[in-house]
């Protein structure tokens, strides 16, 4: 088998370059363009016959373009004779639709998983999915990584006093409990209600756990519009929290989410580079997951 190569899609080329440099796996030559009507054109310019190849592509905004691009890259590599194709998907779009909440809805995460596998992917590496059940949607092996340890190590350096980890909803209790274990902190849980008629709108109903005087660290898998974090921060400060720290693997920051968070009662925001972030904020710090991915690739080769 020929040597390994990493192919970067257009969603997160900086992360792909960092992974390539640390892993010593070269970046493959690929040309990705767009026709006048918006169709994506992919051309693999390296010899990949009988090679082990990795595609690094987050399903980040514009999500639909990046999903199609990933599928086209995989198909191009397969038709070029690649022996084994692994898709490294740091952020898996549509992961919040892993089940039907009401009749008439699709299971969007399953549709995207099927599309990716059908394009020729032999294995998937993903990072902090919204729901663990999504792993079962793929008909190929899946390696499921978590950035919780990477984020926890960074949080520990701040030495926050009387910290408590907060799950922003009941569905995130397991994630928050694991994060609390990393930090050696107690756990609190926010119960919220999401309005189905208005997407991304939430209402905080109650908080269980002692908050007064603590540094509250909200941990979630993804920050999209920031609505959940902002409303949670308001409720936590009303309960007596002196500081509110937001911590998430994926910083999507849709609909001016980062600007809204910067103007909110949140004191600090920690996210990873699973999604490229071009905006700046004095409250934002980005922690890289390159070493986490490199460690995984080293075990695969």
C-alpha positions as CSV (number, residue, x, y, z in Angstrom):
1,X,0.0,0.0,0.0
2,X,1.2,3.5,-0.8
3,X,1.9,6.2,1.7
4,X,-1.0,8.0,3.5
5,X,-2.4,11.4,2.6
6,X,-4.7,13.9,4.1
7,X,-7.2,15.8,1.8
8,X,-8.6,19.0,3.1
9,X,-12.1,20.2,2.2
10,X,-12.8,23.9,2.2
11,X,-14.7,23.8,5.5
12,X,-11.7,23.8,7.8
13,X,-8.3,23.9,6.0
14,X,-6.4,25.4,8.9
15,X,-7.3,22.4,11.1
16,X,-6.3,20.1,8.3
17,X,-2.9,21.8,8.0
18,X,-2.2,21.5,11.7
19,X,-3.2,17.9,11.7
20,X,-0.9,17.2,8.7
21,X,2.1,19.0,10.3
22,X,1.7,17.2,13.6
23,X,1.0,13.8,12.1
24,X,3.7,14.1,9.4
25,X,1.0,12.9,6.9
26,X,1.3,15.1,3.8
27,X,-1.6,17.1,2.5
28,X,-2.8,15.7,-0.9
29,X,-3.3,18.0,-3.9
30,X,-6.9,18.7,-4.6
31,X,-8.7,21.4,-6.6
32,X,-12.1,22.4,-5.4
33,X,-14.1,24.9,-7.4
34,X,-17.6,26.0,-8.1
35,X,-19.5,26.3,-11.4
36,X,-21.5,29.4,-12.2
37,X,-24.7,27.7,-11.2
38,X,-23.3,26.7,-7.7
39,X,-22.4,23.1,-8.5
40,X,-19.2,22.0,-6.7
41,X,-16.3,20.6,-8.8
42,X,-13.6,18.4,-7.3
43,X,-10.4,17.2,-8.9
44,X,-7.9,14.9,-7.1
45,X,-4.4,15.8,-8.4
46,X,-2.3,13.2,-6.5
47,X,-1.8,9.5,-7.2
48,X,-3.8,7.8,-4.5
49,X,-4.0,4.4,-6.0
50,X,-4.0,1.7,-3.2
51,X,-3.4,4.5,-0.6
52,X,-4.8,5.1,2.9
53,X,-6.5,8.6,2.7
54,X,-8.1,10.8,5.2
55,X,-10.6,13.6,4.4
56,X,-10.9,16.4,7.0
57,X,-14.2,18.2,6.5
58,X,-16.5,19.7,9.1
59,X,-20.2,20.0,8.2
60,X,-20.1,23.7,9.2
61,X,-21.9,26.6,7.5
62,X,-22.6,26.6,4.6
63,X,-23.6,23.1,5.9
64,X,-25.3,21.8,2.8
65,X,-22.3,22.8,0.5
66,X,-19.8,21.2,2.8
67,X,-21.8,17.9,3.1
68,X,-22.0,17.6,-0.7
69,X,-18.3,18.5,-1.0
70,X,-17.3,15.8,1.4
71,X,-19.3,13.2,-0.6
72,X,-17.8,14.4,-3.9
73,X,-14.3,14.2,-2.5
74,X,-14.9,10.7,-1.2
75,X,-16.3,9.6,-4.6
76,X,-13.4,11.1,-6.5
77,X,-10.9,9.3,-4.2
78,X,-12.7,6.0,-4.6
79,X,-12.7,6.3,-8.4
80,X,-9.0,7.2,-8.2
81,X,-8.2,3.8,-6.6
82,X,-7.8,4.8,-2.9
83,X,-7.5,1.6,-0.8
84,X,-9.2,3.0,2.3
85,X,-11.0,6.3,2.9
86,X,-11.6,7.7,6.4
87,X,-13.7,10.8,6.8
88,X,-12.7,13.0,9.7
89,X,-15.7,15.0,10.6
90,X,-14.9,17.3,13.5
91,X,-18.4,18.8,13.4
92,X,-21.3,16.7,12.1
93,X,-24.1,18.9,10.8
94,X,-27.8,18.0,11.2
95,X,-26.9,16.1,14.4
96,X,-29.7,17.8,16.4
97,X,-32.2,15.9,14.2
98,X,-31.4,12.4,15.3
99,X,-35.1,11.5,16.0
100,X,-38.6,12.5,15.1
101,X,-39.9,15.1,17.5
102,X,-43.3,15.2,15.8
103,X,-44.9,13.3,12.9
104,X,-43.9,14.4,9.4
105,X,-40.3,15.2,10.3
106,X,-37.2,13.5,8.7
107,X,-34.4,11.9,10.7
108,X,-31.9,14.3,9.1
109,X,-28.8,12.9,10.8
110,X,-29.5,9.5,9.3
111,X,-30.0,10.9,5.8
112,X,-26.6,12.7,6.0
113,X,-24.9,9.6,7.4
114,X,-26.3,7.5,4.5
115,X,-25.1,10.1,1.9
116,X,-21.6,10.1,3.3
117,X,-21.3,6.3,3.5
118,X,-22.7,5.8,0.0
119,X,-20.1,8.1,-1.5
120,X,-17.4,5.6,-0.6
121,X,-16.3,6.3,2.9
122,X,-14.9,3.2,4.8
123,X,-14.6,4.7,8.2
124,X,-15.7,7.8,10.1
125,X,-14.0,9.7,12.9
126,X,-16.3,12.3,14.5
127,X,-16.2,14.5,17.5
128,X,-18.8,15.1,20.3
129,X,-22.0,14.3,18.5
130,X,-25.2,15.9,19.7
131,X,-26.6,12.4,20.4
132,X,-24.7,9.1,20.8
133,X,-27.4,7.3,18.8
134,X,-26.0,8.9,15.6
135,X,-23.0,6.5,15.7
136,X,-25.5,3.7,14.9
137,X,-26.7,5.6,11.7
138,X,-23.4,4.7,9.9
139,X,-23.0,1.3,8.3
140,X,-19.2,1.6,8.6
141,X,-17.0,1.7,11.6
142,X,-17.1,4.9,13.6
143,X,-14.5,6.3,16.0
144,X,-16.2,8.7,18.4
145,X,-13.8,11.2,20.0
146,X,-14.6,13.7,22.7
147,X,-13.0,17.1,23.3
148,X,-14.1,17.2,26.9
149,X,-10.7,16.3,28.3
150,X,-9.0,18.9,26.0
151,X,-11.4,21.6,27.2
152,X,-11.2,20.5,30.9
153,X,-7.4,20.8,30.9
154,X,-7.7,24.4,29.7
155,X,-10.4,25.2,32.2
156,X,-8.3,23.9,35.0
157,X,-5.6,26.4,34.2
158,X,-8.0,29.2,35.1
159,X,-8.3,27.8,38.7
160,X,-11.9,29.0,39.1
161,X,-13.0,29.1,42.7
162,X,-16.1,27.2,43.9
163,X,-16.9,26.1,40.4
164,X,-20.0,24.1,39.5
165,X,-20.6,22.5,36.1
166,X,-24.0,23.2,34.6
167,X,-25.9,21.1,32.1
168,X,-28.0,23.5,30.0
169,X,-30.7,21.0,29.6
170,X,-31.7,17.5,30.8
171,X,-30.4,15.9,27.6
172,X,-26.9,17.2,28.3
173,X,-26.7,15.8,31.8
174,X,-24.4,12.9,30.9
175,X,-22.0,15.2,29.1
176,X,-22.0,17.7,32.0
177,X,-21.5,14.9,34.5
178,X,-18.4,13.6,32.6
179,X,-17.1,17.2,32.4
180,X,-17.7,17.7,36.1
181,X,-15.7,14.5,36.8
182,X,-12.8,15.8,34.8
183,X,-12.8,19.0,36.8
184,X,-13.7,17.5,40.2
185,X,-16.7,19.8,40.5
186,X,-20.4,19.4,41.5
187,X,-23.1,19.3,38.9
188,X,-26.2,21.5,38.4
189,X,-28.9,21.0,35.8
190,X,-31.1,23.6,34.0
191,X,-34.5,22.4,32.8
192,X,-35.6,24.3,29.7
193,X,-38.4,24.4,27.2
194,X,-37.8,24.8,23.5
195,X,-40.6,26.4,21.5
196,X,-41.1,24.3,18.3
197,X,-42.9,27.1,16.6
198,X,-39.8,29.4,16.9
199,X,-36.6,27.5,16.2
200,X,-33.7,28.1,18.7
201,X,-35.9,29.9,21.2
202,X,-35.7,28.5,24.8
203,X,-37.1,29.3,28.2
204,X,-35.4,28.4,31.4
205,X,-37.9,26.7,33.8
206,X,-35.8,25.7,36.8
207,X,-32.3,25.0,38.1
208,X,-31.4,22.1,40.3
209,X,-28.1,22.3,42.3
210,X,-26.4,24.9,44.5
211,X,-25.3,28.0,42.5
212,X,-24.9,30.9,44.9
213,X,-21.4,32.3,45.0
214,X,-20.1,29.8,42.5
215,X,-18.4,30.1,39.1
216,X,-20.9,28.4,36.8
217,X,-19.4,26.5,33.9
218,X,-22.1,25.7,31.3
219,X,-20.9,22.8,29.0
220,X,-22.6,21.9,25.8
221,X,-21.8,20.1,22.5
222,X,-22.5,23.1,20.3
223,X,-23.2,26.8,20.5
224,X,-25.4,27.9,17.6
225,X,-27.3,31.1,18.0
226,X,-26.2,31.4,21.7
227,X,-29.8,31.6,22.9
228,X,-29.5,28.6,25.3
229,X,-26.3,29.9,26.8
230,X,-27.5,33.5,27.2
231,X,-30.8,32.5,28.9
232,X,-28.9,30.1,31.1
233,X,-26.4,32.8,32.0
234,X,-29.2,35.2,33.0
235,X,-30.8,32.5,35.2
236,X,-27.5,31.5,36.8
237,X,-26.6,35.1,37.6
238,X,-30.0,35.7,39.1
239,X,-29.4,32.7,41.3
240,X,-26.1,34.3,42.6
241,X,-23.4,33.0,40.3
242,X,-20.5,35.5,40.3
243,X,-19.1,34.2,36.9
244,X,-20.6,32.3,34.1
245,X,-18.3,30.4,31.7
246,X,-19.6,28.9,28.5
247,X,-17.8,25.8,27.2
248,X,-18.6,23.9,24.1
249,X,-16.9,21.7,21.5
250,X,-18.4,23.3,18.4
251,X,-18.7,27.1,18.1
252,X,-21.0,27.5,15.2
253,X,-22.1,31.0,16.2
254,X,-25.0,31.4,13.7
255,X,-27.2,34.5,13.4
256,X,-24.6,36.8,15.1
257,X,-24.4,34.4,18.0
258,X,-20.9,35.5,19.0
259,X,-21.9,39.2,19.1
260,X,-24.9,38.4,21.2
261,X,-22.8,36.3,23.6
262,X,-20.2,39.1,23.8
263,X,-22.9,41.5,24.9
264,X,-24.5,39.0,27.3
265,X,-23.8,38.2,31.0
266,X,-21.4,35.4,29.9
267,X,-17.9,36.2,31.2
268,X,-15.9,33.8,29.1
269,X,-16.4,31.4,26.1
270,X,-14.2,28.4,25.4
271,X,-14.7,26.4,22.1
272,X,-12.5,24.2,19.9
273,X,-11.5,24.7,16.3
274,X,-13.7,21.9,15.1
275,X,-15.5,24.8,13.2
276,X,-13.4,27.6,11.8
277,X,-14.2,31.0,13.5
278,X,-13.4,34.2,11.7
279,X,-15.1,36.6,14.2
280,X,-13.2,38.0,17.2
281,X,-14.4,38.6,20.7
282,X,-12.6,39.5,23.9
283,X,-14.6,36.8,25.6
284,X,-13.7,34.0,23.2
285,X,-10.8,31.6,23.4
286,X,-10.3,28.7,20.9
287,X,-8.7,25.5,22.0
288,X,-7.3,23.2,19.2
289,X,-8.3,19.6,18.8
290,X,-5.5,18.9,16.4
291,X,-3.5,16.7,18.9
292,X,-6.7,14.7,19.7
293,X,-7.2,13.9,16.0
294,X,-3.5,13.2,15.4
295,X,-3.4,10.8,18.2
296,X,-6.4,9.0,16.7
297,X,-4.9,8.9,13.2
298,X,-1.6,7.5,14.6
299,X,-3.5,4.5,16.0
300,X,-5.3,4.0,12.7
301,X,-2.2,3.8,10.5
